[in-house]
Amino acid sequence: MSINHGFHSTLTARPGKADELIELLLNAPSLSNEDCVVFLVGRSAGDRDVVFVTEGWVTEEAHRTFFASELAQTLVAGLQPLLAAEPAYLDEVPVGGKAAFH
């Protein structure tokens, strides 16, 4: 399945809330959406309150449709109280690589 739309976001959690933020992201409904091909969550090694998310979607429309859904809006509402600032987004379309998690 090809990826035609994606982004990389940087989220800064309120102090002591990064683990809760990561847990929420790792249970995001995006993970079960077939149009979401890549959904990676990472953490800064230098600042444990900084969390990264990389997403890759089959189309921009698929992403837009999903994020207009009630499931996605519930996720966004759950993220808001955990964030210290507005997320920063970079244009990124994942093109390949490797991921192995335990």
N, C-alpha and C positions, 0 to 999 in steps of 0.2 A: 504494500500500500504506500503510495507516495505522499510526502508531506509538502504542502504548498503554502502553509501559513504557520507561523510560530513566533515565539518571543521568549526572552529571558527576563525574569523579574527578580528584583532584590527587595526583600521584605525585612524591616528591622522591627524586632519584637520589643515590647515593653520589657524592662529588666525582670528576669525570672520567668518570662512567658514563652521563651523560644521552644522549649520541649513541648508545650501544649500546642503551639502553632504548628510545629512539625507533625505532631500526631494528627491534628486536624487535616493537614495537607496530605498525609499518607493514607488517609481514609476518604479523600475527595471523590465525589461522584465521577469526575473526569476519568478516573482509572478504569471504570467499567464502560465508558463510552467508546464504541468501536471507531468513531471518527477521531479520537484522540490517540495518536500513534506513539507519542513520546510525552511522558510526564515524570520528570526527575526532580527530586527534592534534595538539596544539599545544604551544608552549613559551613560558614566561614570558620577556618581554623584559628584566625586571629581575633575574631569577635563573635563569641557564641550567641549573641543576640541577632546576628545577621543570618538570614535564611535565603537560599536561592531556589528558584523554580524555573525549569526549562520545559516548555510545552511545544509540541508539534502536532498540528491538525491537518486533516486531508484538504480542507479548504477554509478560507476565512469565514464563509457563510456557515459552515458546520460549527465553528467556534462561536460565532455570534449567536446562532440558534441555541446552542447549549447554554451559553451564559445568560440567555434571556429566560431560561427555565427556572421553575421554582426550586429545584434541587441546587442549582448553582447559586441562586440568590440566597438560599439558606446558608450555603458555605461562606459566601462573601460576608453575610451578616455575622457569622461566627468568627470570622477572621478579624473584623474591625476592632473589637475591644482588646485584641492581643497585640495590635500594631502601635508602635511609637510614632510612626510617620507614614505618609502615603508611599506605597510601593513605587519603585523606579522600574521602568520597562525599557528594554532594548529590543530592537528588531533582530530576530534570529530565526532562521529556518534550519532545524536540524537536518543534516544530510547523511549521517552514518556514524558508526563508531561501535562501542561495546559497552555493555552494562552487565555487571554480575553482582548480585547482592545475596547476602546470607540471611 
